[in-house]
Amino acid sequence: MRSILSFLAFVALAGAVRPVRAQAGAAATEPVFLRAQKLVDAGQDSAVLGRALVDSVLRATPEDTPRYAEALFWRATLNKSAAGAERDYRRIVVEYVLSPRAQESLLRLAQLELTRNDRVAARTHLERLQREYPSGAASARGSAVLAQLAFRDGDDVVGCNAAAAARAGLPATEVELRNQLDYYGPRCANLASRLARDSAAATPGATPTSATTGDSAAASTRPTTTASREFSVQVAAFGTKAEASALAKRLSARGYTVRVVGERQPYRVRVGRYPTRTRADDAVRQMRRQNVRGIVVEAEPR
């Protein structure tokens, strides 16, 4: 089985942080940007002309238009300086959050952080990518990297959520990457069992329920009718309360009954209280249709 570092290398090769140029033809890219890319690829002399071509588009385009964000993206992609590319990618994810290029820009920022061996910063970009852009090819590839980083940090809840999101979003052709993610299946099954045992131990007279893995790391096929027990959907766990509260605020604005659980890290973001696990499973499916992913856990005592 591959080590952590070899897995990251594999993910990069398989497309989790694939070069943007490999995808350019798939998006409806303007001919001017494709021409600029060809000039840059042709060599040093023509590369200057290619970058100048993109700069000319930026000068001629109003900053409050989608085309400006597209031009920023291509200037970053073709930039010979990592610092220059990072500056443009950051501007896209801050000022042009609705741009189709925002997802890929977040993924590229995470890649740049990983080249500096800053896994904390990389996770920040990848977690934002998963939260704010839960669907799309870039999100699926980002989730694959986030899963590995989270598991390496011992954050199994985030890791299992990210692995499930990656599997759900990856195309069927990504067979080997799916196999790599499936390697974490037993770990997520153990997590589900441990959460069930811990929750049962916190409730006098409760009996742990069985749990199986699927799209949710803690999904169960066995409903419960014990009146004293309740279930919730855990959406994420963070190392700081500020991060958990920020996500809770966004979910609350979307109409969810959400709370932050824990007096120390990890701070868990949970939605709702349900009388049976079956009802909680139904909530997970409904939330997934709204691009919100979570796992079923036994709710903490009131």
Backbone bond lengths (Angstrom), bond angles and torsions (degrees), N, CA, C in turn:
res aa  C-N    CA-C-N  psi(-1)  N-CA   C-N-CA  omega(-1)  CA-C   N-CA-C  phi
1 M - - - 1.461 - - 1.520 109.35 -
2 R 1.322 116.18 138.87 1.462 118.85 -176.34 1.515 111.78 -66.34
3 S 1.309 116.43 148.53 1.459 122.24 175.02 1.513 109.11 -75.71
4 I 1.346 115.89 174.57 1.458 120.74 179.61 1.517 111.47 -58.81
5 L 1.323 116.91 -47.55 1.457 119.12 -176.71 1.521 111.66 -66.43
6 S 1.323 116.82 -39.30 1.458 118.27 179.21 1.519 111.08 -68.80
7 F 1.346 116.74 -31.19 1.461 118.73 176.08 1.518 110.10 -63.46
8 L 1.347 116.93 -45.36 1.459 119.74 179.44 1.523 110.80 -61.06
9 A 1.322 116.10 -39.70 1.455 118.74 177.23 1.520 110.65 -63.92
10 F 1.336 116.49 -40.53 1.457 120.17 179.00 1.521 110.98 -63.30
11 V 1.339 116.19 -44.43 1.459 119.77 -179.65 1.518 110.56 -59.66
12 A 1.328 116.30 -41.51 1.458 119.46 178.44 1.524 110.52 -60.86
13 L 1.334 116.33 -44.68 1.452 119.58 -179.57 1.514 111.77 -68.72
14 A 1.338 116.73 -35.30 1.462 120.46 -176.65 1.506 112.40 -76.44
15 G 1.345 117.40 -15.65 1.458 118.49 175.20 1.501 114.81 125.43
16 A 1.312 119.42 0.19 1.460 118.89 -179.75 1.504 110.98 -62.97
17 V 1.309 118.37 -34.67 1.451 121.27 174.83 1.530 108.00 -130.26
18 R 1.285 115.94 45.19 1.462 120.72 -175.11 1.530 110.35 -65.93
19 P 1.338 117.56 150.60 1.449 119.55 178.58 1.513 111.20 -58.15
20 V 1.316 116.21 142.40 1.461 120.53 -177.85 1.511 111.01 -62.57
21 R 1.322 116.76 -33.15 1.463 119.21 -176.12 1.522 112.22 -60.63
22 A 1.314 117.00 -29.55 1.458 119.69 179.71 1.513 111.93 -66.30
23 Q 1.351 116.73 -20.32 1.451 120.20 -177.69 1.518 112.69 -102.77
24 A 1.318 117.03 -9.12 1.452 119.16 -167.51 1.515 113.09 -56.23
25 G 1.323 116.70 -40.02 1.446 118.70 -177.77 1.507 113.33 -67.73
26 A 1.360 117.47 -23.83 1.455 120.61 -177.72 1.524 111.67 -72.73
27 A 1.346 117.63 -32.33 1.456 120.80 176.48 1.515 107.82 -85.49
28 A 1.329 116.53 153.13 1.462 120.65 -178.95 1.526 108.31 -74.65
29 T 1.314 115.54 73.91 1.459 121.83 -175.08 1.519 110.44 -81.98
30 E 1.321 115.17 137.94 1.464 120.13 178.91 1.524 109.95 -62.77
31 P 1.321 117.18 144.65 1.471 120.47 179.12 1.522 113.52 -56.43
32 V 1.335 117.48 -31.95 1.465 119.69 -178.12 1.523 110.33 -62.93
33 F 1.316 117.68 -37.12 1.470 119.55 -179.73 1.526 111.15 -75.87
34 L 1.313 116.80 -35.84 1.456 119.19 175.83 1.527 110.67 -65.16
35 R 1.333 116.10 -37.05 1.464 119.51 177.48 1.529 110.54 -65.80
36 A 1.335 115.64 -40.45 1.467 119.76 177.89 1.523 110.57 -62.68
37 Q 1.325 116.70 -41.08 1.459 120.27 178.98 1.522 111.37 -62.27
38 K 1.319 116.85 -42.13 1.465 119.97 179.94 1.524 111.09 -64.08
39 L 1.325 116.39 -38.09 1.461 119.92 178.61 1.532 111.05 -64.84
40 V 1.328 116.20 -42.95 1.465 119.77 179.21 1.523 110.43 -65.03
41 D 1.314 115.99 -40.56 1.465 119.60 -179.04 1.525 112.45 -69.12
42 A 1.340 117.03 -21.77 1.466 120.65 -174.78 1.519 113.04 -74.68
43 G 1.317 117.68 -21.06 1.456 118.61 178.50 1.512 113.06 142.35
44 Q 1.312 115.48 176.87 1.459 121.46 -170.98 1.522 113.60 -60.27
45 D 1.321 117.88 -45.44 1.461 120.00 -176.74 1.521 112.09 -64.39
46 S 1.318 116.56 -48.37 1.463 119.62 -178.70 1.521 111.69 -75.61
47 A 1.344 118.02 -21.01 1.466 120.26 179.51 1.519 111.02 -60.84
48 V 1.323 116.46 -36.65 1.466 120.10 177.62 1.525 110.17 -59.93
49 L 1.322 116.95 -41.36 1.462 121.27 178.94 1.524 110.57 -66.89
50 G 1.340 117.34 -39.27 1.458 120.31 -179.70 1.517 111.75 -62.90
51 R 1.320 116.78 -45.40 1.468 119.97 179.68 1.527 110.66 -68.16
52 A 1.324 116.62 -35.65 1.464 119.63 177.72 1.522 110.86 -65.16
53 L 1.313 116.40 -32.98 1.463 120.61 178.51 1.525 110.51 -63.89
54 V 1.318 117.13 -44.02 1.466 120.70 177.64 1.525 110.43 -64.80
55 D 1.327 116.85 -41.30 1.466 120.57 178.55 1.531 110.93 -60.34
56 S 1.320 116.48 -36.82 1.467 119.34 179.85 1.524 111.25 -66.78
57 V 1.344 116.45 -35.61 1.458 119.60 176.73 1.526 110.10 -65.51
58 L 1.325 117.03 -42.32 1.468 120.67 178.99 1.529 111.07 -60.85
59 R 1.324 116.92 -42.55 1.465 119.45 -178.91 1.519 111.79 -65.64
60 A 1.332 116.94 -29.89 1.465 120.53 -175.00 1.530 113.10 -93.10
61 T 1.340 117.12 -2.80 1.466 120.78 -173.13 1.526 110.76 -111.43
62 P 1.333 118.46 130.82 1.469 120.72 175.62 1.522 111.03 -60.42
63 E 1.327 116.96 141.34 1.457 121.23 -174.56 1.525 113.20 -69.50
64 D 1.324 118.42 -20.41 1.468 120.49 -176.84 1.522 112.22 -94.24
65 T 1.327 116.87 25.94 1.462 120.50 -179.38 1.527 110.69 -117.40
66 P 1.337 117.14 153.48 1.465 120.18 177.00 1.520 112.80 -58.81
67 R 1.330 116.68 -32.03 1.463 119.64 -178.36 1.533 111.59 -65.05
68 Y 1.316 116.32 -31.49 1.455 119.09 178.83 1.529 110.28 -65.45
69 A 1.327 116.40 -41.91 1.466 119.70 177.14 1.526 110.55 -62.43
70 E 1.329 116.27 -39.06 1.461 119.99 178.13 1.523 110.80 -63.31
71 A 1.322 116.50 -41.31 1.464 119.92 179.11 1.532 111.05 -67.24
72 L 1.341 116.78 -38.60 1.465 119.70 175.28 1.522 110.87 -58.92
73 F 1.315 115.22 -42.44 1.463 120.55 -179.25 1.523 110.47 -60.02
74 W 1.326 115.90 -44.25 1.456 118.65 -177.91 1.516 111.94 -73.39
75 R 1.336 117.14 -31.99 1.467 117.80 174.36 1.525 110.18 -63.56
76 A 1.347 116.26 -40.02 1.462 119.94 177.36 1.524 110.84 -65.05
77 T 1.313 116.54 -44.50 1.464 121.41 -177.69 1.526 112.18 -61.62
78 L 1.331 116.61 -38.92 1.455 121.31 -175.55 1.519 112.69 -95.62
79 N 1.315 117.09 1.41 1.459 120.56 -177.06 1.526 110.34 -70.11
80 K 1.307 116.89 136.76 1.468 119.87 178.28 1.518 111.96 -83.42
81 S 1.327 116.32 -7.57 1.460 121.33 -179.88 1.518 110.43 -108.81
82 A 1.346 117.31 127.66 1.463 120.71 177.37 1.525 110.60 -62.49
83 A 1.317 116.99 -37.66 1.468 120.32 179.84 1.524 110.95 -65.25
84 G 1.323 116.42 -41.14 1.459 119.74 178.43 1.516 111.76 -65.89
85 A 1.335 116.29 -41.49 1.458 119.84 178.14 1.520 110.54 -63.21
86 E 1.329 116.50 -44.09 1.465 120.46 -179.56 1.522 111.18 -60.78
87 R 1.317 116.57 -40.55 1.465 120.11 179.96 1.525 111.12 -59.40
88 D 1.320 117.75 -43.88 1.465 120.51 -179.01 1.524 111.79 -72.56
89 Y 1.325 117.31 -39.34 1.465 119.03 177.21 1.529 110.58 -61.80
90 R 1.316 117.07 -41.68 1.464 120.17 178.89 1.525 111.00 -64.02
91 R 1.287 116.83 -38.88 1.461 119.01 179.09 1.525 111.18 -64.15
92 I 1.312 116.77 -38.11 1.464 120.46 178.78 1.526 110.83 -62.68
93 V 1.350 116.96 -47.05 1.473 119.17 -175.17 1.522 112.26 -73.65
94 V 1.322 117.64 -16.30 1.459 120.85 177.98 1.524 111.59 -94.78
95 E 1.338 117.51 -46.89 1.456 121.64 -171.94 1.527 113.80 -97.81
96 Y 1.332 117.26 -19.32 1.466 119.67 -174.50 1.530 109.75 -130.70
97 V 1.331 115.19 56.99 1.466 120.07 -174.71 1.528 112.37 -65.77
98 L 1.321 117.65 -21.12 1.463 120.36 179.35 1.526 112.67 -90.63
99 S 1.302 116.82 -2.47 1.460 119.96 179.24 1.525 110.49 -67.61
100 P 1.332 117.59 141.78 1.467 119.50 174.53 1.524 112.61 -60.31
101 R 1.321 117.81 -17.41 1.466 121.30 -178.90 1.533 112.76 -89.47
102 A 1.327 118.62 -4.26 1.462 120.28 -177.72 1.525 111.12 -63.21
103 Q 1.332 116.96 -40.94 1.472 120.12 179.54 1.517 111.34 -58.77
104 E 1.317 116.16 -52.52 1.458 120.59 -177.20 1.521 110.62 -64.55
105 S 1.338 116.56 -33.05 1.466 119.72 179.33 1.523 110.93 -65.55
106 L 1.328 117.62 -41.25 1.459 120.38 176.30 1.527 111.25 -62.38
107 L 1.317 115.97 -41.14 1.462 119.75 178.97 1.525 110.86 -64.16
108 R 1.336 116.24 -40.22 1.455 120.14 179.30 1.530 111.58 -67.49
109 L 1.324 116.44 -36.56 1.462 119.60 176.38 1.529 110.54 -63.43
110 A 1.325 116.39 -41.05 1.463 119.89 177.10 1.525 110.51 -62.35
111 Q 1.311 116.52 -40.05 1.462 120.33 178.49 1.525 110.45 -61.75
112 L 1.317 117.00 -43.29 1.461 120.43 179.26 1.532 111.16 -62.18
113 E 1.333 116.38 -39.42 1.470 119.60 178.21 1.527 110.95 -65.40
114 L 1.316 116.54 -38.20 1.467 119.39 179.28 1.524 111.84 -66.36
115 T 1.331 116.93 -33.26 1.464 118.70 176.82 1.525 110.70 -66.46
116 R 1.343 116.46 -23.50 1.471 120.76 176.09 1.530 111.15 -93.24
117 N 1.327 116.06 3.33 1.463 122.43 -179.28 1.527 112.26 63.14
118 D 1.326 116.30 29.60 1.468 121.02 177.07 1.528 107.72 -101.47
119 R 1.333 115.60 85.61 1.461 120.10 -175.46 1.516 111.89 -71.19
120 V 1.340 117.60 -29.68 1.466 119.98 179.10 1.518 110.23 -64.44
121 A 1.327 117.08 -47.32 1.459 120.58 178.93 1.526 111.15 -65.38
122 A 1.338 116.04 -38.44 1.466 119.16 178.37 1.522 110.28 -61.96
123 R 1.335 116.86 -43.35 1.466 120.03 178.81 1.523 111.71 -62.22
124 T 1.320 116.70 -36.68 1.458 119.73 179.17 1.526 110.57 -59.24
125 H 1.324 116.85 -45.58 1.471 120.67 178.58 1.531 110.95 -65.93
126 L 1.323 116.57 -42.69 1.465 119.73 -176.81 1.519 111.72 -69.65
127 E 1.330 117.66 -36.96 1.461 120.20 177.75 1.524 110.83 -67.51
128 R 1.316 116.41 -36.89 1.472 118.92 175.45 1.529 110.27 -65.93
129 L 1.316 116.30 -41.56 1.469 120.43 177.48 1.517 110.65 -57.91
130 Q 1.319 117.35 -43.95 1.463 120.93 -178.67 1.523 111.50 -68.97
131 R 1.354 116.73 -38.95 1.461 120.29 -178.19 1.522 112.20 -71.02
132 E 1.326 116.57 -48.05 1.454 120.70 -169.04 1.521 113.60 -92.98
133 Y 1.326 117.34 -21.00 1.470 121.20 179.34 1.527 108.16 -133.79
134 P 1.332 117.92 68.61 1.466 120.49 -171.46 1.526 114.97 -71.39
135 S 1.314 118.20 -9.48 1.465 119.51 178.63 1.517 109.31 -123.82
136 G 1.314 115.00 158.10 1.455 120.30 -179.68 1.515 111.65 115.39
137 A 1.331 115.38 159.65 1.460 120.95 -175.52 1.523 111.67 -63.45
138 A 1.326 117.42 -42.59 1.464 120.02 -179.01 1.523 110.76 -64.18
139 S 1.321 116.36 -38.92 1.456 120.17 179.47 1.524 110.97 -64.03
140 A 1.324 117.12 -42.20 1.466 120.47 179.75 1.519 110.97 -63.97
141 R 1.331 116.87 -43.01 1.458 119.59 179.30 1.524 110.85 -67.16
142 G 1.338 115.71 -38.99 1.455 119.35 177.30 1.518 112.07 -64.45
143 S 1.321 116.79 -38.10 1.463 120.12 178.72 1.521 111.47 -63.41
144 A 1.331 116.95 -34.84 1.460 120.34 178.27 1.522 110.89 -62.97
145 V 1.329 116.84 -42.44 1.457 120.34 178.70 1.525 110.23 -70.22
146 L 1.334 116.99 -41.97 1.461 120.79 179.48 1.521 110.90 -59.96
147 A 1.324 117.18 -40.70 1.463 120.33 179.27 1.521 110.48 -57.31
148 Q 1.326 116.34 -47.98 1.462 119.58 -178.61 1.521 111.55 -63.73
149 L 1.317 118.00 -44.18 1.462 120.69 -179.80 1.527 110.99 -64.15
150 A 1.332 116.85 -41.06 1.459 120.53 -179.35 1.527 110.88 -65.57
151 F 1.320 117.54 -43.01 1.459 120.08 178.04 1.524 110.49 -62.76
152 R 1.303 116.04 -38.36 1.460 119.63 179.22 1.528 110.82 -64.65
153 D 1.340 116.57 -31.54 1.461 121.50 178.60 1.521 112.75 -84.86
154 G 1.328 117.20 -0.68 1.456 120.49 -178.42 1.509 113.86 78.51
155 D 1.320 117.52 15.10 1.468 122.45 -178.70 1.525 107.74 -97.58
156 D 1.331 116.27 78.15 1.461 120.47 -172.15 1.518 113.34 -68.31
157 V 1.328 118.24 -30.91 1.466 119.56 179.91 1.515 110.11 -62.92
158 V 1.330 116.77 -50.70 1.461 120.24 177.92 1.529 110.23 -63.96
159 G 1.331 116.76 -40.26 1.452 119.76 -179.57 1.514 113.15 -61.97
160 C 1.337 116.95 -44.54 1.473 120.02 179.44 1.521 111.40 -67.47
161 N 1.337 116.68 -40.14 1.465 119.38 176.75 1.526 110.93 -61.43
162 A 1.342 115.87 -44.30 1.459 119.77 -177.86 1.524 111.30 -67.54
163 A 1.326 116.89 -39.68 1.466 120.09 178.56 1.524 110.94 -63.02
164 A 1.333 116.68 -41.44 1.464 120.18 177.92 1.520 111.11 -64.83
165 A 1.342 116.53 -40.60 1.463 119.93 178.83 1.522 111.00 -65.00
166 A 1.323 116.34 -40.17 1.466 119.88 179.32 1.519 110.92 -64.39
167 R 1.332 116.94 -46.25 1.469 119.50 179.53 1.521 111.54 -60.67
168 A 1.348 116.38 -38.38 1.465 119.85 -178.36 1.521 111.96 -68.87
169 G 1.342 116.67 -29.93 1.459 119.49 -174.87 1.507 115.75 -98.68
170 L 1.339 117.65 -16.70 1.455 119.71 -178.07 1.528 111.07 -72.85
171 P 1.317 117.95 141.29 1.465 119.77 175.85 1.517 111.34 -68.59
172 A 1.306 116.47 159.31 1.466 121.61 -177.33 1.526 111.98 -61.59
173 T 1.328 117.67 -22.71 1.463 120.67 -178.00 1.526 112.45 -72.13
174 E 1.337 118.06 -17.76 1.470 121.24 -178.97 1.532 109.95 -83.94
175 V 1.329 115.93 59.04 1.458 121.07 -172.81 1.523 111.82 -65.00
176 E 1.328 117.18 -47.07 1.458 118.84 -175.34 1.526 111.64 -68.28
177 L 1.338 116.68 -37.93 1.464 119.03 177.99 1.525 110.41 -65.12
178 R 1.334 116.72 -37.96 1.470 120.13 175.35 1.530 110.61 -61.39
179 N 1.326 116.13 -40.95 1.457 119.33 178.79 1.527 111.24 -63.00
180 Q 1.323 116.18 -38.62 1.460 119.58 177.13 1.524 111.18 -62.79
181 L 1.332 116.89 -41.38 1.459 120.49 178.88 1.528 111.20 -68.59
182 D 1.323 116.28 -34.75 1.466 119.50 178.94 1.525 111.83 -64.37
183 Y 1.324 116.36 -21.00 1.458 120.19 177.04 1.532 111.47 -57.27
184 Y 1.342 115.92 -27.53 1.461 120.23 -178.72 1.525 113.06 -87.87
185 G 1.329 117.43 0.50 1.453 120.06 179.89 1.525 113.50 -54.73
186 P 1.341 118.85 -50.92 1.472 119.11 179.23 1.521 112.54 -60.73
187 R 1.320 116.97 -36.15 1.463 119.64 179.20 1.519 110.97 -64.17
188 C 1.328 116.51 -39.70 1.463 120.18 178.68 1.532 110.81 -71.49
189 A 1.320 116.80 -33.70 1.470 119.40 175.88 1.526 109.99 -64.29
190 N 1.325 116.49 -41.48 1.463 120.06 177.54 1.519 110.96 -63.98
191 L 1.331 116.36 -37.93 1.464 119.99 177.03 1.515 110.98 -60.80
192 A 1.336 115.92 -46.10 1.460 119.73 -179.40 1.523 111.19 -60.51
193 S 1.327 116.02 -42.85 1.467 119.92 179.13 1.523 111.00 -65.51
194 R 1.322 116.14 -40.84 1.466 119.44 -179.18 1.530 111.39 -65.73
195 L 1.346 116.78 -41.21 1.455 119.93 177.57 1.524 111.00 -61.76
196 A 1.339 115.33 -39.94 1.459 119.06 179.31 1.531 110.74 -65.41
197 R 1.332 116.83 -43.10 1.469 119.80 179.95 1.523 111.44 -65.86
198 D 1.352 116.09 -43.47 1.458 119.56 -178.90 1.523 111.48 -63.73
199 S 1.337 115.13 -40.24 1.459 118.95 -179.97 1.517 110.58 -67.71
200 A 1.338 116.55 -40.03 1.456 120.47 179.57 1.526 110.82 -65.74
201 A 1.347 116.04 -38.80 1.456 119.56 -179.48 1.526 111.66 -65.92
202 A 1.343 115.81 -28.17 1.468 119.59 -179.48 1.514 112.35 -80.05
203 T 1.343 116.79 -10.19 1.465 121.30 -179.15 1.526 108.89 -115.48
204 P 1.323 119.44 110.70 1.472 121.40 -178.77 1.521 111.63 -55.13
205 G 1.329 115.69 131.77 1.448 120.89 176.75 1.505 115.07 81.92
206 A 1.343 116.72 -1.24 1.463 119.00 -177.75 1.519 110.37 -82.18
207 T 1.324 116.31 154.48 1.455 122.71 179.08 1.509 108.76 -117.55
208 P 1.336 118.88 129.31 1.459 119.96 179.99 1.522 111.48 -56.79
209 T 1.317 116.37 141.12 1.460 121.19 176.92 1.514 109.29 -97.38
210 S 1.308 116.54 154.87 1.452 120.28 177.68 1.509 108.88 -76.36
211 A 1.334 116.00 152.93 1.457 120.20 -179.95 1.511 108.67 -139.71
212 T 1.299 116.60 145.41 1.448 122.48 177.57 1.505 108.11 -127.62
213 T 1.323 116.38 163.55 1.453 120.20 179.30 1.506 109.61 -99.05
214 G 1.341 114.57 156.25 1.445 123.19 175.58 1.488 105.11 -170.47
215 D 1.361 118.58 -132.22 1.452 119.49 174.52 1.510 110.38 -67.52
216 S 1.334 118.17 -26.52 1.463 122.23 177.18 1.504 108.76 -111.98
217 A 1.340 116.21 135.85 1.456 120.10 -175.73 1.504 112.77 -67.15
218 A 1.354 118.47 -19.31 1.453 120.34 -176.46 1.514 112.10 -124.68
219 A 1.318 118.07 27.13 1.454 120.27 178.77 1.517 109.46 -68.43
220 S 1.328 116.98 148.51 1.462 120.39 -179.23 1.505 110.00 -134.99
221 T 1.321 115.72 147.27 1.454 120.58 177.01 1.515 111.47 -99.46
222 R 1.348 117.01 1.31 1.454 119.52 -178.19 1.527 110.21 -109.95
223 P 1.341 119.10 108.92 1.461 119.99 178.43 1.520 110.44 -72.22
224 T 1.323 115.53 162.05 1.453 120.21 176.64 1.511 110.02 -127.35
225 T 1.310 116.56 149.65 1.463 120.36 -179.57 1.522 110.69 -122.46
226 T 1.358 116.70 12.97 1.453 119.77 -179.87 1.517 109.13 -69.40
227 A 1.349 117.30 119.78 1.461 121.48 -171.05 1.511 112.30 -65.73
228 S 1.341 118.10 -29.40 1.456 120.44 -174.72 1.521 112.94 -80.14
229 R 1.319 118.15 -4.96 1.458 121.15 -176.79 1.517 110.84 -108.44
230 E 1.319 114.39 143.91 1.455 120.99 176.19 1.523 108.44 -132.52
231 F 1.334 115.03 159.93 1.452 120.57 -178.88 1.526 109.44 -126.65
232 S 1.319 115.32 152.31 1.461 122.03 178.86 1.520 109.29 -133.57
233 V 1.318 115.30 168.15 1.456 121.46 173.53 1.528 107.53 -105.63
234 Q 1.323 116.23 115.57 1.461 120.35 177.79 1.521 108.89 -90.56
235 V 1.323 114.87 121.20 1.461 120.92 -173.84 1.529 111.50 -91.76
236 A 1.323 116.90 -36.05 1.465 119.64 -177.12 1.511 109.57 -165.44
237 A 1.327 115.63 168.05 1.465 122.41 173.21 1.522 107.28 -138.60
238 F 1.331 116.81 136.76 1.451 121.60 -174.54 1.522 111.18 -125.99
239 G 1.314 115.14 160.02 1.442 120.31 176.90 1.512 113.76 -81.10
240 T 1.327 117.76 -17.13 1.466 121.20 178.45 1.522 109.75 -127.79
241 K 1.321 115.15 148.45 1.457 119.49 179.87 1.518 111.49 -69.08
242 A 1.338 116.69 -31.03 1.463 120.18 179.57 1.521 111.23 -60.87
243 E 1.337 117.34 -42.41 1.460 120.85 179.16 1.528 110.27 -65.28
244 A 1.327 116.05 -43.64 1.468 119.61 179.47 1.516 110.83 -63.08
245 S 1.316 117.40 -42.32 1.462 120.99 -178.98 1.528 111.19 -66.32
246 A 1.334 116.93 -35.41 1.464 120.24 178.99 1.519 110.92 -64.09
247 L 1.339 116.65 -43.32 1.457 119.45 177.78 1.526 110.34 -66.84
248 A 1.336 116.67 -41.40 1.469 120.01 179.24 1.522 110.92 -59.54
249 K 1.309 116.70 -38.77 1.466 120.58 179.31 1.520 111.01 -64.41
250 R 1.334 116.76 -41.62 1.467 119.90 179.55 1.525 111.03 -66.16
251 L 1.328 116.72 -41.24 1.461 119.59 179.37 1.524 111.18 -67.90
252 S 1.319 116.39 -38.22 1.466 119.99 177.93 1.516 110.84 -62.00
253 A 1.324 116.57 -38.26 1.466 120.46 178.95 1.523 111.72 -65.32
254 R 1.326 116.42 -21.28 1.463 120.80 177.96 1.527 111.96 -92.20
255 G 1.335 116.62 4.89 1.453 120.08 173.86 1.511 116.01 99.55
256 Y 1.334 118.12 4.20 1.460 120.43 -179.29 1.535 110.76 -85.58
257 T 1.321 115.36 145.91 1.464 120.93 172.69 1.521 106.74 -86.44
258 V 1.302 116.47 104.38 1.459 121.17 -167.76 1.527 110.36 -127.12
259 R 1.321 116.08 152.59 1.452 121.44 178.38 1.528 109.61 -149.22
260 V 1.317 115.63 159.09 1.460 122.21 174.92 1.525 107.84 -105.18
261 V 1.322 116.27 127.00 1.465 121.85 -175.52 1.521 109.40 -112.85
262 G 1.318 116.40 133.89 1.458 121.09 175.31 1.518 112.31 122.60
263 E 1.314 114.70 141.19 1.460 121.02 176.06 1.522 111.67 -99.87
264 R 1.314 116.88 -8.96 1.450 122.20 175.21 1.528 107.25 -148.93
265 Q 1.324 116.49 166.98 1.465 118.99 -177.32 1.535 111.54 -65.23
266 P 1.330 117.06 147.00 1.460 126.31 0.31 1.524 112.03 -78.36
267 Y 1.336 116.16 141.47 1.457 122.38 176.14 1.531 107.22 -90.89
268 R 1.329 115.86 119.26 1.455 120.91 -171.46 1.529 110.55 -99.13
269 V 1.326 115.18 136.25 1.465 121.17 177.43 1.526 107.26 -101.80
270 R 1.340 116.07 116.72 1.462 120.86 -175.86 1.524 111.07 -124.44
271 V 1.314 113.98 147.78 1.461 121.57 -178.41 1.519 109.42 -117.70
272 G 1.333 116.20 128.31 1.457 122.23 169.87 1.511 116.19 68.13
273 R 1.339 113.35 169.11 1.468 123.22 170.91 1.515 107.13 -135.31
274 Y 1.327 116.19 128.72 1.459 120.64 -174.53 1.531 109.22 -126.13
275 P 1.327 117.76 142.08 1.474 120.38 -175.53 1.523 113.56 -72.05
276 T 1.325 117.98 -21.78 1.470 120.79 179.32 1.513 109.68 -136.04
277 R 1.320 115.14 157.55 1.463 119.43 176.59 1.528 110.76 -65.58
278 T 1.316 117.06 -32.49 1.462 120.12 178.76 1.518 110.74 -60.68
279 R 1.337 116.34 -43.02 1.467 119.67 178.00 1.530 110.68 -63.83
280 A 1.315 116.12 -38.98 1.466 119.50 178.26 1.527 111.36 -66.40
281 D 1.343 116.75 -39.35 1.463 120.39 175.66 1.520 110.86 -59.90
282 D 1.337 116.86 -40.77 1.462 120.93 176.86 1.525 110.73 -61.29
283 A 1.337 115.64 -40.43 1.465 119.64 179.16 1.530 111.00 -63.81
284 V 1.340 116.54 -39.48 1.465 120.16 178.05 1.522 110.52 -59.55
285 R 1.340 116.10 -43.56 1.470 119.64 -179.67 1.529 111.15 -65.55
286 Q 1.332 116.81 -40.46 1.458 119.71 178.52 1.523 110.89 -65.91
287 M 1.318 116.69 -41.56 1.457 120.48 179.43 1.523 111.34 -65.26
288 R 1.329 116.51 -36.77 1.458 119.74 179.08 1.520 111.02 -61.24
289 R 1.328 116.47 -35.14 1.466 119.01 177.61 1.521 111.37 -66.50
290 Q 1.323 117.38 -20.55 1.462 122.27 176.22 1.533 111.34 -98.71
291 N 1.329 115.46 17.11 1.464 122.13 178.70 1.522 113.12 62.59
292 V 1.324 116.56 33.16 1.463 122.29 173.59 1.525 107.02 -119.15
293 R 1.321 116.78 124.19 1.456 120.63 -176.12 1.521 110.68 -111.97
294 G 1.322 115.43 146.76 1.457 119.36 179.41 1.519 110.55 -162.99
295 I 1.330 115.87 177.79 1.444 122.22 176.65 1.520 108.95 -125.05
296 V 1.319 116.15 153.52 1.463 121.24 179.72 1.523 108.69 -83.64
297 V 1.333 115.76 130.04 1.464 121.65 175.00 1.525 108.34 -133.47
298 E 1.311 115.48 159.18 1.459 118.36 173.98 1.519 109.05 -75.47
299 A 1.318 116.87 128.21 1.459 121.35 -175.10 1.527 110.57 -65.78
300 E 1.313 114.30 147.24 1.470 119.89 175.01 1.519 109.11 -67.04
301 P 1.326 118.62 153.55 1.465 120.90 178.91 1.513 111.72 -58.13
302 R 1.309 116.50 148.40 1.468 120.35 178.29 1.515 110.31 -69.94
